[in-house]
């Protein structure tokens, strides 16, 4: 006999858990069907373990290569790679239990089934031989690494983020295909831990969606750390020779061959929709295989919603949770909530890190109906970075030229992901440059860089004292 539920949630990551929590709060009888590891990508093979490795590698590298003057490391400095992996695994297990397994157990109205679900009709899914009927659905099955159609790539033992976070021994060398967030984070992570890393990026610059200044300076800093970066690369083939990975490519009009112990693929992610049998439910997908949704997270079938990576870009932990919340609330409470991406920030957790919100200079001038202006301030104009001997980076503000309304804030700094939220509030609430200047900032802090960048629209910041307005 088919079991019936008010809401069936497909998936077990951020969007799925957010939907499950809302279902429980609404008193619904819900079912979560999860075919992956509970908690999804972020806690298991994404944000948590990668940022842990990044922090460990960065601390090791900075102390070993650039301590403050007056400090020395006479006894040497070493990294125990297997121990680093073990502590990362313990952290993941602890967070998975505390933030997901225990949370799920506390949701009295939500049942949990392990397995891969697929639709058999618009209101019914099956897991193996069992069938479950739902009044409403939330699809939140996440995404998986994209394997590009490069000759020979499926014949080599390549790494994705999953395998790269589980290596028991540190490789001597590594080629990273991809120069966006994931590729650069892993490149710096392994470079800092002693692996020689080569990054091959197809576009003309790394992180091409960011401001050109951000791309230029970040590349400089990564190369100073020892990472080799090649842009404008067209990979022709991949093969394995004598246990090593060999990549043949066109670079700058010529042909190059790159060789390393490991090959890491960081060429994007594809929504997990292949096994869902969405045609049986009547749900449409886009060209990128993501589920097509409207601003209320509703698919082309009115009672079926979707959230998280499965709907395509942006693929962010925070947006996934928000989308899952909106999907469940609209499905169960019919609240008509909508998802607004205009003030959603994103970050690249290299060091220095990138954090951005709102349009870039080029995007604003292409899409806004008013003339835009922008100013950039390097961090060597800000006291705190100088005090801690880390003036790498910049802050760029994009604003309307006449009204001074802040449209975008783009930061490259070691603390950029922590600093960006002032920019988020400015963009979200339509604040002006004057509003930023009227806000008292703690001295000395990195966040003062935002105030100084706003001040640069009106004053020569080189001719002002530390706290002057």
N, C-alpha and C positions, 0 to 999 in steps of 0.2 A: 504494500500500500504506500502511495506517495505521501511524504510528509510535507506539510504546508507551513509557510512562514510569512510574516509581514514584510520582511526584508531579507534578501540573500546577498551576501557580500562575497565577491570572488577576489581572493588575494589575502595577503597577511602582512603588508607593509604599512607605511605611514598613512596612506589614504584609507586603506581598509580598516585600520585600527581607529582612526578618527571617525569613520562612519559607524563602526561598532559601538563606540562610546556614545555617540549621539543616539543611536537606536536604543541603547539601554536607558539613556536619560528620558527618551520619549515613551518608554514603557512598551516597546515593540518586542515581538517574538522574532528574533533574528538568528541567522546562521552564517558563520564565516567558513568558507571553503578555501583552504590554503594548500597549494601544491609545492611551495618552496619552503625555505627555512623561516620559521616564525620571526617576525620583525622586519623581514624584507631586506632590501639592498643596503640601506643606510647603516644600520647597526651591525650587520654581519660582514659585508664585503664592500662597504662604501665609506660614508663620512667618518664613522667612528674609528675603524682600524687605520684608514689612510691618514687621518689627522693625528692619530697617535704616532704612527711611524714618522710622519713629517716633523712632529715635535721632538721626538727622540733624535732623529737625524740632524735637525737644525741645531739643537743644543750641542751635540757632539762636534759638529763641524765648526760652530762659532767658537767654542772653547779651544778646540785643537788648532784652529787656524787664525783666529783673530781676537785673542783676549785683550782686555784693556791694558794700556801701557802701565807697567809696574807690576803686572801679574805674570807669573811664569808657571810652566808645567814641567818641572825638572824630572819628575818620575814618569813622564809619558802619559799617553791617553789612548785607550783602546775601546773597541766596540764588540760586544759578544752578541753576534747576530741571532743565533738560536734563542738566547735568553730574551732578546727584544721581541721575537715572535711569540714566545711563551707568555710573556706578560701581556701582550696585545690580545692573545686568545683568552686569557683569564678576564681581561676587561670586557671583552665582547660577551662572554658567557654570563658575567655578572649583570651587565646592562640588559641582555636579552631576557634574563629571568625577571629582573626587577621592573623593567619598563614594558615588557610585553607579556610574558607568560603569567606573571602575577596579576597584571592588569586584566588580562583576559579572564582569569579565574574569578576575578571580582565582579565581572559583568554577568549578573544572574540571568539576564534575559537573552544572552547570546550563547549559542551552541557552537562547537568547533568541530570541523571534519577535515582530516588530512586527505589530500588527493587532488588530482587535476580535474577541474570541472569543464563541461562543455554543454552548450545549449542544445536541447532537442526540440524546443518550441519557444515562443516568446515568453512563456511563463514557467518554463521547466528546464532544469539542468540535470545532468547525470554525472556521477562520480563512480567509475567502474560500472557495476550493475545496479547501483542504487540511484533513485531519482528523488529530486526535491523540487517542490513547487513554491513559487514566490509571488506575492502580490506586487512587490517592487524589487529592483535589483540595483546594486552598485558594482560596477566592474572596476577592479583596482589591482590588476595582475602585474603591474610594473613593466620593466623593460629588461633587455639583455644586450650584451655587447654586439655591435654590428661587425660582421666579417665582410670586408670589401672584396669584390671580385678580382683579386690580384692573382695572376698565374702562380701556382705552387703554394699559395698561402695555407691551404688546408692540408698540405702534405708535411708541413713542418710543425714541430711541437711548440706552438706559440703560447704566449701568456696573455690573459685578459686581466682586469683588475682583481678578479677572484683568485687566480693562481699567483699573481704577483704579490698578494698579501699573505700567501701561505708558503712561500719558499722557505725551506729549512736552512739553506746556506746562501750566503750572499754571492751573487755572480760577479765575475771579474769585469764584465762589460755587458752593456745592454743597448739595443736599438729600440727607440720608442717611435712608433708611427702615430703621429698626431701631436699638434702643438696648441691644443686648447687646454681647458682646465685640467681634465684628468691626466692627459699626457704630461703636462708640465709639472703637476704635483708629484707624479711618480718619478719623473726624471730627476727632480731636485732631491726627492726623498732618497733615492738610491745613490745619487752622486754624493750626497752628504755622508752616506754610510760607507763609501769607499768604492763604489762601482763606477766605472767610466761609462758615461751615458752619451748617446748620440740621439738627437731629436730630428725627425724628418717631418716637415710640415708642408702640406700641399699648397696652401695659399701664400701670398707674398709676405705675410708677417704672422707671427704667433698671436694668439688670442685676437683674431681679426675683427671680432665684434666690439672690441674695446676701442677707446680713443687711441689714435696713432702714437701719441706721446707715451701712453701706458705700455703699448706693445714695444716701443723702441727702448724705453728704459728697463723694462722687465727683461728683455732679451740681453741687454748689457749686463745686468746683475747676475743672471743665470750663467752667462758665459764667464763672468768673473769667478763664479763658483766652480768652473771647470766643465760645465755642460757644453757639448758641441751642438750647435743649432744650424740647420739648413732649411731655408724656406724656398718656395717655388719648386718643390720637389714632386716629380711625377714618378711614382714607383712602378717599375716595369715587371718585376718578378721577384719571387722569394724562393730560396732553396736552402737545403741543409748540406753542408760539406764538412766532413770529418768532425761531426758533432757540433759544429757552429752554424749560426744562422747568417745567411748571405742575402743582402738586399741589393738588387740592381735598379738604378733609377736615373732619370734625366734631371740634371741640376744645372740651371743657368745656361742652357743651350748645349751642354756637354753630357757625357755619361759618366756615372760614378758607381763604384761598388763599395758597400759598407758591410762590415763583418763584426759579429759579436757573439758572446756566449748565449744571450737570451734575446728574444724579440717580443716586445710588449705592444699589444694592439690597443690604441686609444683613439679610434676613428668614429666614435659616436655610439649611440644605443638605439635599438629598435623596440617599439612597443610589443609586449607579449600578447598578441591576438591570434596567432596562427592556430592554436589548439582549442580556441573557444567556440568554434563553429558558429560564428556570429551571423552568417546568412540564415541559419535556422530561426534566429530571433528577429531577423529583419534589421539588425544594427549595421549601419554603414561605417566604413573606415576611410581614411584619407590616403593620399599617395605614400605617406611615410609609414603606413600600416597602423597609425594611431586611430583610436575610436573618435568619431566625429561627435563633438558636443557643442551646446550653446553656452551662453554665459551662466546659465543655471546648472550647468553640468549634466544636462539632459541630452541623451543620444537621439537618434532619429526615431527611436521608439519611445513614446511618452513615459512609460513606467520603468524604463531602464536608464540609469545614470552611470557616469564614469568619472574617475578622478585619478590623479597621479600620473606616472610615466606612461601608462597605457594609452593616454589620450594624446601623447606627443609633447613637444616643447611648450613651455619650459619644463625641464625635468629637474625639479628641485624638491628637496625634502619638505621645506616650509610650504611651498605651493601645493604639494601633494596632500599634506594634512588639512590645509584650508579647503581644497577641492573636495576631499572626502567628507568634511564637515558640511559643506554646502550641499553636496549631493544627498546625504542622508536627511538633512533638515528639509530640503525641498521634496524628497520622496515621501517622507513620513508626515511632516507637519505642513507641507505646502506653503512654505513661507515666502517663496519667490526671491530667495537670496541670489545674488549674482557675484561672480568672480571678477575683481578688478586688478589687472596686472600692471597698471601704470606706475604704481609705487612699490613694486616687488623688487627687492635688492638681490644681487647675486655676488658670489665671491669666488676667487681662485686662491687657494690656501698655500701658495708658495711663500717664501720670505725674501723680499717683501711681498705682501699679498695684494691682490686686486679686489676692490669692492666697488660696485656701481649701482646706481638707481637712476631711472629715467633715461631719456634719449641722449645719445652722443651729440656733439656739435653738428656733425653732418646730418644726422637723423632729424634733429630739431629744425635745422634750416630747410630741410627737404619737405617736412610735413607740417610745420607750424604755419599759421596764417599771419604771424607777426615776425618781425625781424629779430633774430636772436644774437646774443653776444656771449663770449666765453673768455675766461681768464684762467691761467694756470700758474700755480705757485709751487716751486720746488721746496722740499722739506728742509733744505739747508737754510731757509728763511725763517724757520720755526725753532724757538729755543729748545724745546724738549728733545727732539731728535739729535741736536748738537750735544746736549748734556749727556745723553746715553751713547754717544758716538755711533749713531746709526741714522744719518741724514739721507738715506736712500729713499727716493720716491717723490711723489707730487700729489697735489689736489687740483682738480679742474672742475669749475662750476660752469654750467650752461644756464643762461637766464634770458628772459625776454628783454630786449634792449630798452624798450620804453618803460614798461611797468616794473622791471627788475624782479619779476616773479621767477623763482627758482624752478627750472625744468629738469635738470639733471645734475648729479654729483658723482664724480669719478675719482677714485683714490687708489694710489699705489703707495703702500706703507706697511711696515711690519704689523701694525695694529689696524689695518684698513677694515677688516670685517667687524671690528668693534666700533670703529669710528663712523661707519656708514649710516647708522640709525638716525643721526641728526639730519642727514640728507634725506632719508626716507620720510621723516616727519615733514620736512620742508616741502618735498614734492607732493606728498599726500594731501597736505592742508593748504597748498598754494601760498606758502610763505615767500617773502621777498628777501633780497640781499640785506635790506635794512633790518628785517626781523632777525637775521642771523647776527648782525652787528650789535643789535640791542640785547642779545642774549649774553649774559656774563659767563665766561668760560673759566674753568679752573686753570691756574698757572702753576707750574709748567705742565702741559699735557700735549699729546699728539693731536687731540681734537681741536686745539687752537688753530690748527692748520686750516680748518674749514672757515673759521672767523677771518683769518688772514687772507684766505682766497677771496672771500666776499669783500673784504676791505680793499683788495687790489683793484677792484672796479672803480674806486674813488680816489685812492691815494697811492703814492709810491711807497710800498711797504719797506723798501730798503732805507728809507729816511725817517723811520718811526722807532720809538722805543719799544721794549718788549710787550707792554700791555696797553699801548696807546690805541685810541680809536680815531 
